[in-house]
């Protein structure tokens, strides 16, 4: 009988169901364009998504940083193979390349998420599905945060949370030629912004192959100037207008004084 774990908690049910619906649809859409056979479930936990991916007809390998998770996943999903590995360790890439790489709910738990993204790129033959909590903000930046001690948290309980634009930039700079947002993200409150709370999670698809599906929207790589210490420049028209206005005031001041004081004594 399966041992209850934190991943079996009630609050995970609606969250996983929302993610599963998006994964099912996008893999069907992508699979209609390119053949998909093998899948790597990175940060597999106790195998929830590994079992789901197997049910979709994929040959699944799962990896997790905690050996007790990999062992429990092997008991729950004997149809897949599992091993213990740290996604931040480049040695992980020696296991090969996969048509689909799934990395859900993991990156923000890591100390070095960009290193992990580079490893994910080396593991991905066709598409990477990545889901992560995202720090608020529009700049490609990150927040270093403390985590509580729990088996569903990072190995060292300190984590770098990227903004959504930061994750997009990391995916492009790792080598993916295409990064897509979902037109219809998972139907869960964490993926929506409200007046009281900013969006907490994002799901993206990075691809090595050109895709044409109405469910995806291509995102351009965000840019950020290297000089983050200087105040942002004003639009050039505004700057020129202010210079011209200052010149008129100076001229009026000069000529006004000249005409007002230049009298024959």
CORMO-V95861 format. One line per field, one symbol per residue. phi: phi as a letter, one per 20 degrees, with the letter a starting at -180 (. if undefined). A space follows every 10 residues. Layout:
# CORMO-V95861
phi: ???
This chain:
# CORMO-V95861
phi: .fffcgfefg ffffffffff fffgffffff ffdcfccdbd demfmengff fffffeneed cdcbfdffff fffffecffd dcbeaefeef fgfffodcgc ddcdmcgfee fcffgfffff ffeeeccddc cbfcffpdff cccecedfea fddffdmbbd eefffffgff ffffpffccc eefdfgebgf ececfebfgd cccccdcecf ccbfeccfdf ffdbgfeeee ffffgfffff ffffffffff ffffffffff decfd
